[in-house]
Amino acid sequence: DTDRALVLLEEYCKKLRKPEEQQLKKAIRKVMGIFKSSLFQALLASKRTRHGTTSHTSLPAALACDVLGCPKD
């Protein structure tokens, strides 16, 4: 879910300390801002309403795992 993705992204951002990693950190923070936005949350709610809940990993968590290299459930 979105909360899990945000936690994973925040943990990853804390590890980005080198000067050459700051651009990536800035981009990840932008993604986090999008995940927190009311528009994004409304789109997720709309998708859940139309399609019901899904058993597979949500888009935000999947995106965070792609960035972080998380193992698949």
mmCIF file of the N, C-alpha and C atoms, coordinates in Angstrom:
data_MODEL
# 
_entry.id   MODEL 
# 
loop_
_atom_site.group_PDB 
_atom_site.id 
_atom_site.type_symbol 
_atom_site.label_atom_id 
_atom_site.label_alt_id 
_atom_site.label_comp_id 
_atom_site.label_asym_id 
_atom_site.label_entity_id 
_atom_site.label_seq_id 
_atom_site.pdbx_PDB_ins_code 
_atom_site.Cartn_x 
_atom_site.Cartn_y 
_atom_site.Cartn_z 
_atom_site.occupancy 
_atom_site.B_iso_or_equiv 
_atom_site.pdbx_formal_charge 
_atom_site.auth_seq_id 
_atom_site.auth_comp_id 
_atom_site.auth_asym_id 
_atom_site.auth_atom_id 
_atom_site.pdbx_PDB_model_num 
ATOM 1   N N  . ASP A 1 1  ? 0.820   -1.179  0.000  1.00 0.00 ? 1  ASP A N  1 
ATOM 2   C CA . ASP A 1 1  ? 0.000   0.000   0.000  1.00 0.00 ? 1  ASP A CA 1 
ATOM 3   C C  . ASP A 1 1  ? 0.866   1.244   0.000  1.00 0.00 ? 1  ASP A C  1 
ATOM 4   N N  . THR A 1 2  ? 0.240   2.377   -0.088 1.00 0.00 ? 2  THR A N  1 
ATOM 5   C CA . THR A 1 2  ? 0.966   3.645   -0.175 1.00 0.00 ? 2  THR A CA 1 
ATOM 6   C C  . THR A 1 2  ? 1.812   3.890   1.064  1.00 0.00 ? 2  THR A C  1 
ATOM 7   N N  . ASP A 1 3  ? 1.268   3.585   2.231  1.00 0.00 ? 3  ASP A N  1 
ATOM 8   C CA . ASP A 1 3  ? 2.030   3.812   3.461  1.00 0.00 ? 3  ASP A CA 1 
ATOM 9   C C  . ASP A 1 3  ? 3.312   2.992   3.485  1.00 0.00 ? 3  ASP A C  1 
ATOM 10  N N  . ARG A 1 4  ? 3.229   1.747   3.049  1.00 0.00 ? 4  ARG A N  1 
ATOM 11  C CA . ARG A 1 4  ? 4.422   0.884   3.004  1.00 0.00 ? 4  ARG A CA 1 
ATOM 12  C C  . ARG A 1 4  ? 5.449   1.443   2.025  1.00 0.00 ? 4  ARG A C  1 
ATOM 13  N N  . ALA A 1 5  ? 4.969   1.906   0.880  1.00 0.00 ? 5  ALA A N  1 
ATOM 14  C CA . ALA A 1 5  ? 5.875   2.490   -0.118 1.00 0.00 ? 5  ALA A CA 1 
ATOM 15  C C  . ALA A 1 5  ? 6.573   3.717   0.451  1.00 0.00 ? 5  ALA A C  1 
ATOM 16  N N  . LEU A 1 6  ? 5.832   4.550   1.148  1.00 0.00 ? 6  LEU A N  1 
ATOM 17  C CA . LEU A 1 6  ? 6.420   5.753   1.724  1.00 0.00 ? 6  LEU A CA 1 
ATOM 18  C C  . LEU A 1 6  ? 7.478   5.417   2.768  1.00 0.00 ? 6  LEU A C  1 
ATOM 19  N N  . VAL A 1 7  ? 7.218   4.419   3.585  1.00 0.00 ? 7  VAL A N  1 
ATOM 20  C CA . VAL A 1 7  ? 8.202   4.000   4.587  1.00 0.00 ? 7  VAL A CA 1 
ATOM 21  C C  . VAL A 1 7  ? 9.471   3.493   3.904  1.00 0.00 ? 7  VAL A C  1 
ATOM 22  N N  . LEU A 1 8  ? 9.302   2.661   2.873  1.00 0.00 ? 8  LEU A N  1 
ATOM 23  C CA . LEU A 1 8  ? 10.458  2.121   2.161  1.00 0.00 ? 8  LEU A CA 1 
ATOM 24  C C  . LEU A 1 8  ? 11.267  3.227   1.483  1.00 0.00 ? 8  LEU A C  1 
ATOM 25  N N  . LEU A 1 9  ? 10.569  4.157   0.864  1.00 0.00 ? 9  LEU A N  1 
ATOM 26  C CA . LEU A 1 9  ? 11.264  5.256   0.196  1.00 0.00 ? 9  LEU A CA 1 
ATOM 27  C C  . LEU A 1 9  ? 11.979  6.156   1.194  1.00 0.00 ? 9  LEU A C  1 
ATOM 28  N N  . GLU A 1 10 ? 11.357  6.410   2.322  1.00 0.00 ? 10 GLU A N  1 
ATOM 29  C CA . GLU A 1 10 ? 11.985  7.233   3.358  1.00 0.00 ? 10 GLU A CA 1 
ATOM 30  C C  . GLU A 1 10 ? 13.251  6.559   3.886  1.00 0.00 ? 10 GLU A C  1 
ATOM 31  N N  . GLU A 1 11 ? 13.182  5.264   4.137  1.00 0.00 ? 11 GLU A N  1 
ATOM 32  C CA . GLU A 1 11 ? 14.358  4.525   4.600  1.00 0.00 ? 11 GLU A CA 1 
ATOM 33  C C  . GLU A 1 11 ? 15.484  4.586   3.568  1.00 0.00 ? 11 GLU A C  1 
ATOM 34  N N  . TYR A 1 12 ? 15.118  4.452   2.305  1.00 0.00 ? 12 TYR A N  1 
ATOM 35  C CA . TYR A 1 12 ? 16.119  4.505   1.244  1.00 0.00 ? 12 TYR A CA 1 
ATOM 36  C C  . TYR A 1 12 ? 16.749  5.896   1.164  1.00 0.00 ? 12 TYR A C  1 
ATOM 37  N N  . CYS A 1 13 ? 15.929  6.941   1.283  1.00 0.00 ? 13 CYS A N  1 
ATOM 38  C CA . CYS A 1 13 ? 16.439  8.311   1.228  1.00 0.00 ? 13 CYS A CA 1 
ATOM 39  C C  . CYS A 1 13 ? 17.459  8.578   2.334  1.00 0.00 ? 13 CYS A C  1 
ATOM 40  N N  . LYS A 1 14 ? 17.244  8.005   3.494  1.00 0.00 ? 14 LYS A N  1 
ATOM 41  C CA . LYS A 1 14 ? 18.173  8.197   4.605  1.00 0.00 ? 14 LYS A CA 1 
ATOM 42  C C  . LYS A 1 14 ? 19.556  7.649   4.284  1.00 0.00 ? 14 LYS A C  1 
ATOM 43  N N  . LYS A 1 15 ? 19.630  6.677   3.380  1.00 0.00 ? 15 LYS A N  1 
ATOM 44  C CA . LYS A 1 15 ? 20.910  6.068   3.007  1.00 0.00 ? 15 LYS A CA 1 
ATOM 45  C C  . LYS A 1 15 ? 21.647  6.866   1.938  1.00 0.00 ? 15 LYS A C  1 
ATOM 46  N N  . LEU A 1 16 ? 20.962  7.800   1.304  1.00 0.00 ? 16 LEU A N  1 
ATOM 47  C CA . LEU A 1 16 ? 21.560  8.577   0.227  1.00 0.00 ? 16 LEU A CA 1 
ATOM 48  C C  . LEU A 1 16 ? 22.256  9.800   0.813  1.00 0.00 ? 16 LEU A C  1 
ATOM 49  N N  . ARG A 1 17 ? 23.567  9.709   0.965  1.00 0.00 ? 17 ARG A N  1 
ATOM 50  C CA . ARG A 1 17 ? 24.324  10.785  1.607  1.00 0.00 ? 17 ARG A CA 1 
ATOM 51  C C  . ARG A 1 17 ? 25.389  11.390  0.709  1.00 0.00 ? 17 ARG A C  1 
ATOM 52  N N  . LYS A 1 18 ? 25.811  10.655  -0.287 1.00 0.00 ? 18 LYS A N  1 
ATOM 53  C CA . LYS A 1 18 ? 26.874  11.138  -1.172 1.00 0.00 ? 18 LYS A CA 1 
ATOM 54  C C  . LYS A 1 18 ? 26.352  12.272  -2.048 1.00 0.00 ? 18 LYS A C  1 
ATOM 55  N N  . PRO A 1 19 ? 27.231  13.210  -2.397 1.00 0.00 ? 19 PRO A N  1 
ATOM 56  C CA . PRO A 1 19 ? 26.798  14.329  -3.254 1.00 0.00 ? 19 PRO A CA 1 
ATOM 57  C C  . PRO A 1 19 ? 26.174  13.866  -4.575 1.00 0.00 ? 19 PRO A C  1 
ATOM 58  N N  . GLU A 1 20 ? 26.712  12.820  -5.169 1.00 0.00 ? 20 GLU A N  1 
ATOM 59  C CA . GLU A 1 20 ? 26.185  12.343  -6.450 1.00 0.00 ? 20 GLU A CA 1 
ATOM 60  C C  . GLU A 1 20 ? 24.823  11.648  -6.310 1.00 0.00 ? 20 GLU A C  1 
ATOM 61  N N  . GLU A 1 21 ? 24.407  11.361  -5.081 1.00 0.00 ? 21 GLU A N  1 
ATOM 62  C CA . GLU A 1 21 ? 23.109  10.716  -4.840 1.00 0.00 ? 21 GLU A CA 1 
ATOM 63  C C  . GLU A 1 21 ? 21.993  11.713  -4.543 1.00 0.00 ? 21 GLU A C  1 
ATOM 64  N N  . GLN A 1 22 ? 22.339  12.981  -4.432 1.00 0.00 ? 22 GLN A N  1 
ATOM 65  C CA . GLN A 1 22 ? 21.351  13.977  -4.029 1.00 0.00 ? 22 GLN A CA 1 
ATOM 66  C C  . GLN A 1 22 ? 20.270  14.212  -5.085 1.00 0.00 ? 22 GLN A C  1 
ATOM 67  N N  . GLN A 1 23 ? 20.614  14.068  -6.354 1.00 0.00 ? 23 GLN A N  1 
ATOM 68  C CA . GLN A 1 23 ? 19.611  14.205  -7.403 1.00 0.00 ? 23 GLN A CA 1 
ATOM 69  C C  . GLN A 1 23 ? 18.575  13.080  -7.297 1.00 0.00 ? 23 GLN A C  1 
ATOM 70  N N  . LEU A 1 24 ? 19.047  11.863  -7.052 1.00 0.00 ? 24 LEU A N  1 
ATOM 71  C CA . LEU A 1 24 ? 18.145  10.728  -6.868 1.00 0.00 ? 24 LEU A CA 1 
ATOM 72  C C  . LEU A 1 24 ? 17.270  10.952  -5.632 1.00 0.00 ? 24 LEU A C  1 
ATOM 73  N N  . LYS A 1 25 ? 17.874  11.428  -4.558 1.00 0.00 ? 25 LYS A N  1 
ATOM 74  C CA . LYS A 1 25 ? 17.134  11.689  -3.326 1.00 0.00 ? 25 LYS A CA 1 
ATOM 75  C C  . LYS A 1 25 ? 16.029  12.720  -3.575 1.00 0.00 ? 25 LYS A C  1 
ATOM 76  N N  . LYS A 1 26 ? 16.343  13.749  -4.337 1.00 0.00 ? 26 LYS A N  1 
ATOM 77  C CA . LYS A 1 26 ? 15.359  14.780  -4.664 1.00 0.00 ? 26 LYS A CA 1 
ATOM 78  C C  . LYS A 1 26 ? 14.209  14.186  -5.480 1.00 0.00 ? 26 LYS A C  1 
ATOM 79  N N  . ALA A 1 27 ? 14.530  13.329  -6.443 1.00 0.00 ? 27 ALA A N  1 
ATOM 80  C CA . ALA A 1 27 ? 13.501  12.694  -7.277 1.00 0.00 ? 27 ALA A CA 1 
ATOM 81  C C  . ALA A 1 27 ? 12.607  11.784  -6.437 1.00 0.00 ? 27 ALA A C  1 
ATOM 82  N N  . ILE A 1 28 ? 13.211  11.035  -5.527 1.00 0.00 ? 28 ILE A N  1 
ATOM 83  C CA . ILE A 1 28 ? 12.433  10.144  -4.659 1.00 0.00 ? 28 ILE A CA 1 
ATOM 84  C C  . ILE A 1 28 ? 11.513  10.961  -3.765 1.00 0.00 ? 28 ILE A C  1 
ATOM 85  N N  . ARG A 1 29 ? 11.991  12.076  -3.265 1.00 0.00 ? 29 ARG A N  1 
ATOM 86  C CA . ARG A 1 29 ? 11.152  12.936  -2.422 1.00 0.00 ? 29 ARG A CA 1 
ATOM 87  C C  . ARG A 1 29 ? 9.962   13.484  -3.220 1.00 0.00 ? 29 ARG A C  1 
ATOM 88  N N  . LYS A 1 30 ? 10.169  13.761  -4.517 1.00 0.00 ? 30 LYS A N  1 
ATOM 89  C CA . LYS A 1 30 ? 9.055   14.200  -5.365 1.00 0.00 ? 30 LYS A CA 1 
ATOM 90  C C  . LYS A 1 30 ? 8.010   13.094  -5.490 1.00 0.00 ? 30 LYS A C  1 
ATOM 91  N N  . VAL A 1 31 ? 8.475   11.861  -5.696 1.00 0.00 ? 31 VAL A N  1 
ATOM 92  C CA . VAL A 1 31 ? 7.557   10.720  -5.783 1.00 0.00 ? 31 VAL A CA 1 
ATOM 93  C C  . VAL A 1 31 ? 6.796   10.572  -4.472 1.00 0.00 ? 31 VAL A C  1 
ATOM 94  N N  . MET A 1 32 ? 7.483   10.735  -3.366 1.00 0.00 ? 32 MET A N  1 
ATOM 95  C CA . MET A 1 32 ? 6.829   10.638  -2.060 1.00 0.00 ? 32 MET A CA 1 
ATOM 96  C C  . MET A 1 32 ? 5.743   11.708  -1.928 1.00 0.00 ? 32 MET A C  1 
ATOM 97  N N  . GLY A 1 33 ? 6.039   12.900  -2.419 1.00 0.00 ? 33 GLY A N  1 
ATOM 98  C CA . GLY A 1 33 ? 5.049   13.972  -2.388 1.00 0.00 ? 33 GLY A CA 1 
ATOM 99  C C  . GLY A 1 33 ? 3.818   13.636  -3.219 1.00 0.00 ? 33 GLY A C  1 
ATOM 100 N N  . ILE A 1 34 ? 4.039   12.988  -4.356 1.00 0.00 ? 34 ILE A N  1 
ATOM 101 C CA . ILE A 1 34 ? 2.925   12.566  -5.203 1.00 0.00 ? 34 ILE A CA 1 
ATOM 102 C C  . ILE A 1 34 ? 2.091   11.523  -4.475 1.00 0.00 ? 34 ILE A C  1 
ATOM 103 N N  . PHE A 1 35 ? 2.755   10.541  -3.861 1.00 0.00 ? 35 PHE A N  1 
ATOM 104 C CA . PHE A 1 35 ? 2.030   9.498   -3.127 1.00 0.00 ? 35 PHE A CA 1 
ATOM 105 C C  . PHE A 1 35 ? 1.181   10.098  -2.007 1.00 0.00 ? 35 PHE A C  1 
ATOM 106 N N  . LYS A 1 36 ? 1.658   11.180  -1.400 1.00 0.00 ? 36 LYS A N  1 
ATOM 107 C CA . LYS A 1 36 ? 0.944   11.814  -0.292 1.00 0.00 ? 36 LYS A CA 1 
ATOM 108 C C  . LYS A 1 36 ? -0.157  12.760  -0.774 1.00 0.00 ? 36 LYS A C  1 
ATOM 109 N N  . SER A 1 37 ? -0.157  13.101  -2.049 1.00 0.00 ? 37 SER A N  1 
ATOM 110 C CA . SER A 1 37 ? -1.105  14.097  -2.549 1.00 0.00 ? 37 SER A CA 1 
ATOM 111 C C  . SER A 1 37 ? -2.546  13.589  -2.498 1.00 0.00 ? 37 SER A C  1 
ATOM 112 N N  . SER A 1 38 ? -3.446  14.525  -2.311 1.00 0.00 ? 38 SER A N  1 
ATOM 113 C CA . SER A 1 38 ? -4.866  14.169  -2.265 1.00 0.00 ? 38 SER A CA 1 
ATOM 114 C C  . SER A 1 38 ? -5.345  13.648  -3.613 1.00 0.00 ? 38 SER A C  1 
ATOM 115 N N  . LEU A 1 39 ? -4.793  14.147  -4.708 1.00 0.00 ? 39 LEU A N  1 
ATOM 116 C CA . LEU A 1 39 ? -5.187  13.659  -6.034 1.00 0.00 ? 39 LEU A CA 1 
ATOM 117 C C  . LEU A 1 39 ? -4.807  12.192  -6.201 1.00 0.00 ? 39 LEU A C  1 
ATOM 118 N N  . PHE A 1 40 ? -3.594  11.831  -5.845 1.00 0.00 ? 40 PHE A N  1 
ATOM 119 C CA . PHE A 1 40 ? -3.148  10.445  -5.956 1.00 0.00 ? 40 PHE A CA 1 
ATOM 120 C C  . PHE A 1 40 ? -4.002  9.534   -5.080 1.00 0.00 ? 40 PHE A C  1 
ATOM 121 N N  . GLN A 1 41 ? -4.265  9.967   -3.864 1.00 0.00 ? 41 GLN A N  1 
ATOM 122 C CA . GLN A 1 41 ? -5.082  9.172   -2.953 1.00 0.00 ? 41 GLN A CA 1 
ATOM 123 C C  . GLN A 1 41 ? -6.501  9.002   -3.508 1.00 0.00 ? 41 GLN A C  1 
ATOM 124 N N  . ALA A 1 42 ? -7.038  10.055  -4.124 1.00 0.00 ? 42 ALA A N  1 
ATOM 125 C CA . ALA A 1 42 ? -8.373  9.963   -4.719 1.00 0.00 ? 42 ALA A CA 1 
ATOM 126 C C  . ALA A 1 42 ? -8.378  8.995   -5.898 1.00 0.00 ? 42 ALA A C  1 
ATOM 127 N N  . LEU A 1 43 ? -7.319  9.010   -6.709 1.00 0.00 ? 43 LEU A N  1 
ATOM 128 C CA . LEU A 1 43 ? -7.230  8.075   -7.834 1.00 0.00 ? 43 LEU A CA 1 
ATOM 129 C C  . LEU A 1 43 ? -7.165  6.636   -7.343 1.00 0.00 ? 43 LEU A C  1 
ATOM 130 N N  . LEU A 1 44 ? -6.403  6.392   -6.292 1.00 0.00 ? 44 LEU A N  1 
ATOM 131 C CA . LEU A 1 44 ? -6.333  5.044   -5.727 1.00 0.00 ? 44 LEU A CA 1 
ATOM 132 C C  . LEU A 1 44 ? -7.695  4.611   -5.193 1.00 0.00 ? 44 LEU A C  1 
ATOM 133 N N  . ALA A 1 45 ? -8.370  5.507   -4.510 1.00 0.00 ? 45 ALA A N  1 
ATOM 134 C CA . ALA A 1 45 ? -9.688  5.191   -3.961 1.00 0.00 ? 45 ALA A CA 1 
ATOM 135 C C  . ALA A 1 45 ? -10.667 4.898   -5.084 1.00 0.00 ? 45 ALA A C  1 
ATOM 136 N N  . SER A 1 46 ? -10.583 5.664   -6.161 1.00 0.00 ? 46 SER A N  1 
ATOM 137 C CA . SER A 1 46 ? -11.466 5.459   -7.302 1.00 0.00 ? 46 SER A CA 1 
ATOM 138 C C  . SER A 1 46 ? -11.208 4.104   -7.948 1.00 0.00 ? 46 SER A C  1 
ATOM 139 N N  . LYS A 1 47 ? -9.938  3.743   -8.068 1.00 0.00 ? 47 LYS A N  1 
ATOM 140 C CA . LYS A 1 47 ? -9.580  2.449   -8.667 1.00 0.00 ? 47 LYS A CA 1 
ATOM 141 C C  . LYS A 1 47 ? -10.119 1.307   -7.790 1.00 0.00 ? 47 LYS A C  1 
ATOM 142 N N  . ARG A 1 48 ? -9.954  1.438   -6.480 1.00 0.00 ? 48 ARG A N  1 
ATOM 143 C CA . ARG A 1 48 ? -10.439 0.401   -5.568 1.00 0.00 ? 48 ARG A CA 1 
ATOM 144 C C  . ARG A 1 48 ? -11.958 0.268   -5.648 1.00 0.00 ? 48 ARG A C  1 
ATOM 145 N N  . THR A 1 49 ? -12.637 1.394   -5.764 1.00 0.00 ? 49 THR A N  1 
ATOM 146 C CA . THR A 1 49 ? -14.098 1.384   -5.834 1.00 0.00 ? 49 THR A CA 1 
ATOM 147 C C  . THR A 1 49 ? -14.575 0.702   -7.113 1.00 0.00 ? 49 THR A C  1 
ATOM 148 N N  . ARG A 1 50 ? -13.925 1.013   -8.235 1.00 0.00 ? 50 ARG A N  1 
ATOM 149 C CA . ARG A 1 50 ? -14.339 0.449   -9.519 1.00 0.00 ? 50 ARG A CA 1 
ATOM 150 C C  . ARG A 1 50 ? -13.952 -1.010  -9.670 1.00 0.00 ? 50 ARG A C  1 
ATOM 151 N N  . HIS A 1 51 ? -12.790 -1.386  -9.176 1.00 0.00 ? 51 HIS A N  1 
ATOM 152 C CA . HIS A 1 51 ? -12.268 -2.724  -9.417 1.00 0.00 ? 51 HIS A CA 1 
ATOM 153 C C  . HIS A 1 51 ? -12.227 -3.603  -8.181 1.00 0.00 ? 51 HIS A C  1 
ATOM 154 N N  . GLY A 1 52 ? -12.616 -3.078  -7.057 1.00 0.00 ? 52 GLY A N  1 
ATOM 155 C CA . GLY A 1 52 ? -12.502 -3.845  -5.818 1.00 0.00 ? 52 GLY A CA 1 
ATOM 156 C C  . GLY A 1 52 ? -11.051 -3.904  -5.383 1.00 0.00 ? 52 GLY A C  1 
ATOM 157 N N  . THR A 1 53 ? -10.814 -4.436  -4.228 1.00 0.00 ? 53 THR A N  1 
ATOM 158 C CA . THR A 1 53 ? -9.441  -4.552  -3.749 1.00 0.00 ? 53 THR A CA 1 
ATOM 159 C C  . THR A 1 53 ? -8.747  -5.682  -4.487 1.00 0.00 ? 53 THR A C  1 
ATOM 160 N N  . THR A 1 54 ? -7.454  -5.557  -4.636 1.00 0.00 ? 54 THR A N  1 
ATOM 161 C CA . THR A 1 54 ? -6.675  -6.567  -5.335 1.00 0.00 ? 54 THR A CA 1 
ATOM 162 C C  . THR A 1 54 ? -5.768  -7.281  -4.356 1.00 0.00 ? 54 THR A C  1 
ATOM 163 N N  . SER A 1 55 ? -5.434  -8.512  -4.660 1.00 0.00 ? 55 SER A N  1 
ATOM 164 C CA . SER A 1 55 ? -4.578  -9.288  -3.769 1.00 0.00 ? 55 SER A CA 1 
ATOM 165 C C  . SER A 1 55 ? -3.100  -9.092  -4.068 1.00 0.00 ? 55 SER A C  1 
ATOM 166 N N  . HIS A 1 56 ? -2.792  -8.512  -5.242 1.00 0.00 ? 56 HIS A N  1 
ATOM 167 C CA . HIS A 1 56 ? -1.384  -8.318  -5.590 1.00 0.00 ? 56 HIS A CA 1 
ATOM 168 C C  . HIS A 1 56 ? -0.860  -7.014  -5.004 1.00 0.00 ? 56 HIS A C  1 
ATOM 169 N N  . THR A 1 57 ? 0.445   -6.824  -5.070 1.00 0.00 ? 57 THR A N  1 
ATOM 170 C CA . THR A 1 57 ? 1.084   -5.637  -4.520 1.00 0.00 ? 57 THR A CA 1 
ATOM 171 C C  . THR A 1 57 ? 0.532   -4.389  -5.179 1.00 0.00 ? 57 THR A C  1 
ATOM 172 N N  . SER A 1 58 ? 0.291   -3.368  -4.404 1.00 0.00 ? 58 SER A N  1 
ATOM 173 C CA . SER A 1 58 ? -0.233  -2.116  -4.927 1.00 0.00 ? 58 SER A CA 1 
ATOM 174 C C  . SER A 1 58 ? 0.822   -1.411  -5.767 1.00 0.00 ? 58 SER A C  1 
ATOM 175 N N  . LEU A 1 59 ? 0.378   -0.486  -6.602 1.00 0.00 ? 59 LEU A N  1 
ATOM 176 C CA . LEU A 1 59 ? 1.276   0.282   -7.446 1.00 0.00 ? 59 LEU A CA 1 
ATOM 177 C C  . LEU A 1 59 ? 2.337   1.019   -6.647 1.00 0.00 ? 59 LEU A C  1 
ATOM 178 N N  . PRO A 1 60 ? 1.989   1.762   -5.584 1.00 0.00 ? 60 PRO A N  1 
ATOM 179 C CA . PRO A 1 60 ? 3.026   2.464   -4.829 1.00 0.00 ? 60 PRO A CA 1 
ATOM 180 C C  . PRO A 1 60 ? 4.073   1.531   -4.232 1.00 0.00 ? 60 PRO A C  1 
ATOM 181 N N  . ALA A 1 61 ? 3.638   0.444   -3.633 1.00 0.00 ? 61 ALA A N  1 
ATOM 182 C CA . ALA A 1 61 ? 4.588   -0.492  -3.033 1.00 0.00 ? 61 ALA A CA 1 
ATOM 183 C C  . ALA A 1 61 ? 5.443   -1.151  -4.110 1.00 0.00 ? 61 ALA A C  1 
ATOM 184 N N  . ALA A 1 62 ? 4.839   -1.483  -5.253 1.00 0.00 ? 62 ALA A N  1 
ATOM 185 C CA . ALA A 1 62 ? 5.589   -2.100  -6.346 1.00 0.00 ? 62 ALA A CA 1 
ATOM 186 C C  . ALA A 1 62 ? 6.653   -1.141  -6.870 1.00 0.00 ? 62 ALA A C  1 
ATOM 187 N N  . LEU A 1 63 ? 6.300   0.137   -7.013 1.00 0.00 ? 63 LEU A N  1 
ATOM 188 C CA . LEU A 1 63 ? 7.253   1.130   -7.475 1.00 0.00 ? 63 LEU A CA 1 
ATOM 189 C C  . LEU A 1 63 ? 8.401   1.285   -6.487 1.00 0.00 ? 63 LEU A C  1 
ATOM 190 N N  . ALA A 1 64 ? 8.079   1.361   -5.210 1.00 0.00 ? 64 ALA A N  1 
ATOM 191 C CA . ALA A 1 64 ? 9.120   1.486   -4.189 1.00 0.00 ? 64 ALA A CA 1 
ATOM 192 C C  . ALA A 1 64 ? 10.030  0.271   -4.206 1.00 0.00 ? 64 ALA A C  1 
ATOM 193 N N  . CYS A 1 65 ? 9.468   -0.907  -4.361 1.00 0.00 ? 65 CYS A N  1 
ATOM 194 C CA . CYS A 1 65 ? 10.280  -2.119  -4.396 1.00 0.00 ? 65 CYS A CA 1 
ATOM 195 C C  . CYS A 1 65 ? 11.147  -2.173  -5.642 1.00 0.00 ? 65 CYS A C  1 
ATOM 196 N N  . ASP A 1 66 ? 10.652  -1.659  -6.755 1.00 0.00 ? 66 ASP A N  1 
ATOM 197 C CA . ASP A 1 66 ? 11.475  -1.614  -7.958 1.00 0.00 ? 66 ASP A CA 1 
ATOM 198 C C  . ASP A 1 66 ? 12.688  -0.717  -7.718 1.00 0.00 ? 66 ASP A C  1 
ATOM 199 N N  . VAL A 1 67 ? 12.472  0.417   -7.066 1.00 0.00 ? 67 VAL A N  1 
ATOM 200 C CA . VAL A 1 67 ? 13.567  1.350   -6.779 1.00 0.00 ? 67 VAL A CA 1 
ATOM 201 C C  . VAL A 1 67 ? 14.539  0.735   -5.775 1.00 0.00 ? 67 VAL A C  1 
ATOM 202 N N  . LEU A 1 68 ? 13.993  0.080   -4.749 1.00 0.00 ? 68 LEU A N  1 
ATOM 203 C CA . LEU A 1 68 ? 14.825  -0.416  -3.648 1.00 0.00 ? 68 LEU A CA 1 
ATOM 204 C C  . LEU A 1 68 ? 15.336  -1.825  -3.866 1.00 0.00 ? 68 LEU A C  1 
ATOM 205 N N  . GLY A 1 69 ? 14.795  -2.529  -4.850 1.00 0.00 ? 69 GLY A N  1 
ATOM 206 C CA . GLY A 1 69 ? 15.205  -3.911  -5.076 1.00 0.00 ? 69 GLY A CA 1 
ATOM 207 C C  . GLY A 1 69 ? 14.638  -4.861  -4.049 1.00 0.00 ? 69 GLY A C  1 
ATOM 208 N N  . CYS A 1 70 ? 13.415  -4.625  -3.597 1.00 0.00 ? 70 CYS A N  1 
ATOM 209 C CA . CYS A 1 70 ? 12.770  -5.491  -2.606 1.00 0.00 ? 70 CYS A CA 1 
ATOM 210 C C  . CYS A 1 70 ? 12.414  -6.838  -3.223 1.00 0.00 ? 70 CYS A C  1 
ATOM 211 N N  . PRO A 1 71 ? 12.453  -7.889  -2.422 1.00 0.00 ? 71 PRO A N  1 
ATOM 212 C CA . PRO A 1 71 ? 12.005  -9.188  -2.924 1.00 0.00 ? 71 PRO A CA 1 
ATOM 213 C C  . PRO A 1 71 ? 10.501  -9.167  -3.143 1.00 0.00 ? 71 PRO A C  1 
ATOM 214 N N  . LYS A 1 72 ? 10.046  -9.919  -4.116 1.00 0.00 ? 72 LYS A N  1 
ATOM 215 C CA . LYS A 1 72 ? 8.615   -10.014 -4.397 1.00 0.00 ? 72 LYS A CA 1 
ATOM 216 C C  . LYS A 1 72 ? 7.944   -10.902 -3.366 1.00 0.00 ? 72 LYS A C  1 
ATOM 217 N N  . ASP A 1 73 ? 6.703   -10.560 -3.000 1.00 0.00 ? 73 ASP A N  1 
ATOM 218 C CA . ASP A 1 73 ? 5.943   -11.356 -2.026 1.00 0.00 ? 73 ASP A CA 1 
ATOM 219 C C  . ASP A 1 73 ? 5.480   -12.649 -2.642 1.00 0.00 ? 73 ASP A C  1 
# 
